[in-house]
Amino acid sequence: VQLVESGGGLVQPGGSLRLSCAASGSIFSINIMGWYRQAPGKQRELVAAMARGGSTNYADSVKGRFTISNDNAKNTVYLQMNSLKPEDTAVYYCNARAGTWNGGVDYWGQGTQVTVSS
């Protein structure tokens, strides 16, 4: 499974960005796709994820501001990020999992930098 991300960049506080992640390869095995982020000196954390059936999971810190969606025809998952805050600054990684919410085989994109600063 190969994951290619796009859409990161520099944005002012309160602004918006949309991240995209296109999947290719053995995607038939993938049950969950989502986004994680890692800020300097911190552990990688789940931001948002969506299962094949449509159920979603969001970090408390982004609920009401971020929305995950997908386009099955394009094998692409999106993360719409609104009302961005400086604490959202991190490298964002696309994740695809062959497994369940509790674990499985994870595939990762190369990461895209999101910087929220005035």
C-alpha positions in Angstrom: 0.0 0.0 0.0 1.4 3.4 -1.0 0.1 6.7 0.4 0.8 10.1 -1.1 -0.1 13.2 0.9 -0.6 16.7 -0.2 -2.1 20.0 1.1 0.1 21.0 4.0 1.6 24.5 4.4 1.7 27.7 6.4 -1.6 29.2 7.6 -2.5 32.0 10.0 -4.4 31.2 13.2 -8.1 30.8 12.4 -7.4 29.8 8.9 -8.2 26.5 7.0 -6.3 23.8 5.1 -7.3 20.6 3.4 -5.0 17.6 3.4 -5.4 14.8 0.8 -4.1 11.3 0.9 -4.3 9.1 -2.2 -3.9 5.3 -1.7 -2.7 2.8 -4.2 -1.6 -0.8 -4.3 -3.2 -3.6 -2.2 -6.0 -1.3 -0.9 -8.5 -4.1 -0.8 -7.0 -5.1 2.6 -7.5 -1.6 4.1 -10.3 -1.2 6.6 -9.4 2.2 8.2 -7.8 5.3 6.9 -6.9 8.4 8.8 -4.5 11.1 9.9 -2.0 11.3 12.7 0.3 14.1 13.6 3.5 14.6 15.4 4.8 17.8 16.9 8.4 18.4 17.9 9.2 16.6 21.1 5.8 14.8 21.2 4.5 11.4 20.4 2.6 10.8 17.2 -1.2 11.0 17.9 -4.4 10.2 16.2 -6.1 13.2 14.7 -9.0 11.6 12.8 -9.8 8.3 11.2 -12.6 6.7 9.2 -13.5 3.0 8.8 -14.7 1.4 5.6 -18.3 1.4 7.0 -18.2 5.1 7.6 -17.6 5.3 11.4 -15.2 8.0 12.5 -12.9 8.7 15.4 -11.6 12.2 16.3 -9.2 13.4 18.8 -11.0 15.6 21.4 -8.7 18.5 20.5 -10.0 18.7 17.0 -13.7 17.8 17.4 -15.8 20.5 15.8 -12.9 21.9 13.8 -11.6 19.1 11.6 -13.6 16.8 9.3 -12.4 13.6 7.7 -14.0 12.4 4.5 -13.2 10.1 1.6 -13.8 9.6 -2.1 -13.9 5.9 -2.7 -13.7 6.3 -6.5 -10.4 8.1 -6.1 -9.1 6.0 -3.1 -8.5 9.2 -1.4 -9.1 10.5 2.1 -9.3 14.1 3.1 -8.9 16.1 6.3 -10.6 19.5 6.3 -9.0 21.6 9.0 -10.8 24.8 10.1 -10.2 27.3 12.9 -6.6 26.2 13.0 -4.6 27.0 16.1 -0.8 27.3 16.7 -1.0 24.0 18.7 -2.1 22.2 15.5 1.4 22.8 14.1 2.9 19.4 13.4 3.8 16.9 10.7 0.6 15.2 9.6 0.9 11.6 8.4 -1.7 9.7 6.5 -2.3 6.2 7.8 -4.0 3.1 6.3 -4.7 0.1 8.4 -5.5 -3.5 7.5 -7.1 -4.4 10.8 -9.5 -2.9 13.4 -9.7 0.1 15.6 -7.6 -1.8 18.1 -4.7 -2.7 15.8 -3.5 -4.3 12.7 -0.9 -3.7 9.9 -0.3 0.1 9.5 1.0 1.8 6.4 2.2 5.4 6.5 2.6 8.3 4.1 5.8 10.4 4.1 4.2 13.2 6.1 3.2 16.8 5.3 4.1 19.8 7.4 1.3 22.0 8.7 2.4 25.3 10.4 -0.1 27.6 12.1 1.5 30.9 12.8 1.0 34.6 12.4 
